């Protein structure tokens, strides 16, 4: 955190609270010491997760994010060649109004006075406990973004809570990236699931507004699982291009083991095939790219699914049989009034609080949103890597 911003925070603190619990040095108090924890927020969040920091974070000042998804430019074309002096009827666009209520997420920590005193010569127990709480906040948020509110028990040891998703969380990519279009091979089918998203039900009827809620799919074969191929990666780009996502910021999102398979596919014997290369992200991390699109791995994608083995019904098992090609320009996280990983210290300065502990919590008010669906692509029915 820049020094001037840090001093602004310090100046904004209540001076009476700041002195309580401090030491003999002038102006050095408990709250000032506690604020040191704020400095590690950016570092911890960026190093704990893979997908979360790639999602644009924006601010709203209401309890729900509300937006309009354009579904049609009108019953006839807005633009046409016309005869000299000709008249016509204006054609307003048609929209779906979608909404997503914000959720509150909090991560607590506390350390006993005995632990702080006993470890002070070699270990900052308070900072370590706060860092652990912040890492948990980031990992839980990424889990919710990818796997949503799926409360199914999991023994994979990939999550912090022994569940696939996070109970009572917002919907994640696993729930949002769906389609009411019937199953089919190639890139013409969907998941045959007319579920609701952000208050509107999907429809497979291309004349219905709900069709705009359908993602695009690349199916290796509707009745058998197959290894991921370069053709699958290309098909995802092509179908997203056709739907208008050609100039968007797009990424592949896959599991860690799928990333190993992709590396072998695009870099056999240590040499890149034509179209593959590596690039460096902010912070120094290098990632593989295909045709200019980054390939990002997250361990949580191993629980994403979906697949089908009979050509007639989708299996929603929590397995590593899918990959995503995401239009990140239309995926966002909206925090409420700037409350985003905000640190709230609890010092026990009140005389009525007799517990010999120090701690606090981090909190985020917000909602994860996919604002446009038809430029998002799910590659499914893949062989488990």
N, C-alpha and C positions, 0 to 999 in steps of 0.2 A: 504494500500500500504506500503511495507517495507520502513523503513526510508532511506536506502541508495538509493533506486530507486527514492524516492521522491526528495532527494537532487540532484540526477542526472538530473531530470527534471528541477529543479530550476536553476542549473548551466547552462543548455542549453539555458535558456531564455536570450533574449537580455537585457543587463543591463540598457540601456537608457529607454527602454519601461517599465522595471520593477520599476523604480523609480517614473515614472509619475503616479500621482493619489494615491500615497501611503501616509504614515504618516511620522512623524519626526524621527522614529527609523531607525537606519542604516540598510540598506539591506532589509527593509520591504516595498514592493511596491504593486501597484494594481494588477499586473499580478501574483505575488507571492500569494496574498490573493485569487485571482480568482482560482488558481490551487488547492485550498482546495476542490473545487467541484469535482475534479477528483477522490478524495478518496472514494466517495460514489458509484462509477459506479458498482463495483462488487456486493456490498450489495443490491442496488436497483434492479438490473437486476435479481438476483436470487430470490428475494422475490416478484416480481411483476408478474411472469409468472409461468406456470406449465410445458410446453413442450419445450419451447425455450432452456433452459439451459441443456436439455438432448441431444440436437442435437450437435454432434461434430463440432467444428469450426476450419477450416483449412485456409491456405493462398495460394492464387495464385498471379501471377504477370503478368496477361494479362486480357483483357477485358471480355473474356468468358472462362468458364471452359469446357474443351474438354476431353472426355474419351471414351474408347472402351468397349462395352458390349459384352462379348463372347456369341455367340448364338449356335455354333456347334463346336465340336472337329474335324470335317472333314467329308467327304462323307462316309468314312468307319472308323472303329476303329483305333485309334492311336496305340493301344497296342494289340498284338496277339501272340499266340504260333506259332512257325515257325519251318520248317524242317532245319536240319543242312545245312548251306550254303545257305539258302533261301534268296531271295531278295524281295523287295517290293517298293511301291511308298510312299514317305512321304505324310502325310495328315495334311496340315496346318489348324489351327483353323479358323473359320469364325467369323467376328465381325460386330457389328453395331457401327459406330462412331457417338456419340451423342454430342451435344453442348448446353450450356446454357449461354446467355449473362448476365453479372452482372447488377444490378440495384443500383441506389443511393437513400438512405433514409436519411432524415434529420429532426430533431426536434428542433425548435427554442424557445427561451425564452428571455424576457427582463423585467426590472423593472425600474420604474421611480426613479429619485433621491429623490423626495419628499417622496415616499413610503419607500425607504431605510432609510432615515433620521428619519421619523416619527415612524418607528417601531423598530429602532435599539436597544432600551432598553429592549425589550422583545421578539423579533422575528427576525430571519435572513431571510428577504424577498427574497434576491437574491438566497440564497441556496435553499429555498423552491420552488421557481419558476424553478430553474435548476433541482431539484429533480423531479418535476412534468413533465418537458420536457423529462427527461430520462425514467421515468416510461411509458410515452406515447410512446417513441421509442420502448421499450421492448414489450409492449402490442400490438402495431401495427405490430411489426415483428412476434410475435406469431400468430396474426390474419392472416397475409399473409402466414405463413408456413402451417397453417391448412386449411384456406379457400381460399387462393390465391387471384386472381384478380376479383373475383365475385363482380360486382358492383351493385347487386340487393339491393334495399332499404330494411331495416330491422327495425322493431319497437320493437325488442326483448329486447333492452337496454343491450345487451351482448357485444356490440362493442362501440368504441369511436366515430365512424364516421357515425352511423346510417345506415351502409351498412353491407352486409354479409361478403364480403371481402374488399380488399383495391384496389381502382382504380389504374391501371398502375403498380401493383405489379407483382412479379414473380408468376408462377403457384405454388399452394400449394397442399397439400395432396388431397384436394377435386377434383382437376383437374388431378393430376398425377396418382392417384390410380384408374385406369380404366382397362377395358378389352373388347376385341372384341369377346370373346367367347359367344355363345348363352346362353340365360337364361335357368336355370335348377335348380331343387331342390338340396339340399345337398351341396357338395363341388366340383361338376363337372361343374358348370355353370359360367357365367360371366355377363357382362352388355350389350353385343351386341353393343358395341360402338367402332368403328374403328377410333378413333380420333388420332391425331398426338401428340407425346411427344418428346421434345428435338430434333425436326427436322426429326423424323421418324414416319411413320404411323403404327399403330398397325394392326395385322392380326390375324385371328382366325385359320389360316392354320398352323398346327404344323411343316410343312416343310419350312415355311417362316421365315426369320430372325425377322420380326416384332412380332412374337409370344413371343419373349423374353421380350416384353414390357407389357405383360399382367400380372396383379396381380391375385392372387387366391381369390376365394370367398366362403363364407359359407352362404347359403341362408336358412333361417328357413322354408320357403315354398314360392314358386314363385307366389302364388295367394292369400296369406293372411299373415298379420303380426302376429308375435308370440313373447311371452316374451323370453328374453335371458335365455338360459339354460346352465348347465354344459356341456352338449353334444356339444353345439356351441363353448364354450371355448376350449374344447378338440379337436374338429375338426379343429380349426384354428391352434393349435399347430401341429397336425398330418400332415396337408397338407403342412405347412411350413417346417416340418422335411423332408418330402418326396422330396421337391424341393431343399434341401441342406442347409437349415437354422438352422439345429439342434443345432449347437454349437455357434450360433450368440447371440449377446446381443439383446434380444427381449422384447418388452413391449406391454401391452394392453393400448390403448388410448380411453377413453370414456368421456361422458359428466358428469357433477356433479350429475345430477339426476339419470343417469344410474349407477353411482358409488354407490348411495344409494341402488339401486336394487341389485347390485352385492354383496354388503355387506350383505344384507338380505339373499342372495342366498348361500354365502359361510360361513356365520357366524350366523346361525339361533340361537335364544335364547342366543346369546353371546358366543357360542362355535364354533370354527373353524371346518368345515368338513375336512375329510382327503384330503390333497393336498393343503389346504389353510393355510396361515400364514401372519404375517406382518414383514416388514424389515424397517430399517432406512436408508434414503438417506443421502448424504452429506448435512450438514446444519441442521440436526436434524429432518427433516420431516419423518414421518412414513407412509408407504403405504402398502396396502394389496397386496398379491401375490397369484397366482394360479399356482401350479406345478413349483414353482421357478421363475415365470415371473411376474414382477411388473405390477400393474394396476394403471395407472396414469389418473387423471381426469383433464379436461379443460372445462371451461364453453363454449368455442367456438365450441366444438363438438356437441352442441345442434343444430347447423345449418349445420351439415355435410351431412345428408341424407345417402344413397339413399334408395328407396324402390320401391315396385311394388304391385299393387293390382289386376292385371288381368292375370298375368302369361305370358304376351307377351311383355310388355314394361316397362322400368325403369322410375320411377318418380324422377326428380331431385329437388324436393321441399326442402326448407331449414328447415328440421325438424330433430328431434332427433330419427332416426330410424336405425342408424348404429353404429358400433363399429369397432375398428381397432386392428390388431395384427401386430406390426411393427418390421422389422429387422433393428435395429438402426445402425448396422455395415455398412449398405448401404444407410444411410440417412445422409447428411452432409450439412453444410453451409460453403461456401467458400468466405472469404473476399478478397478484392483486396489490396495487398501490406500492409496488417495490419491495414487498415482503418476500425475499428470496434468499434462503440460507441465512436469515437474520439471526444474529447471536444475541441471546438474552441471558446475562449473567445473574446468578442468584447467590448473594453473599451472606445472607442471614444477618444483616445489620439490625433488623428489627429485634428489639429486646424480647419480644414474645417468642422468637424462634430460638430454641435451645439445642437443636441438633448440631452436632459437631461435624458438619460437612460443608464443603464448598462445591459449587457446580453451576449448572445452567442448562440451556437448551438452544438448539437451532431450529428455526421454523421457516416453512415455505407455504404460502397461500397461492395456489395456481391450478392450471388445467392444461393438459397435453391435448393438442388438437391436430387432426389431419383436415386441412381446409379444402382440399381438392383431391378427388379420388382417382379419376380416370387416367392420370399420369403416373400413378403408383403401380408397380408390377410385382406379382408374386410368382416365383418359379417353384413349382411343387412336384410331388411324386418323385423325389430324388432318392437315390440309394443312400442309406446312412453311411457317412464316411467312417 
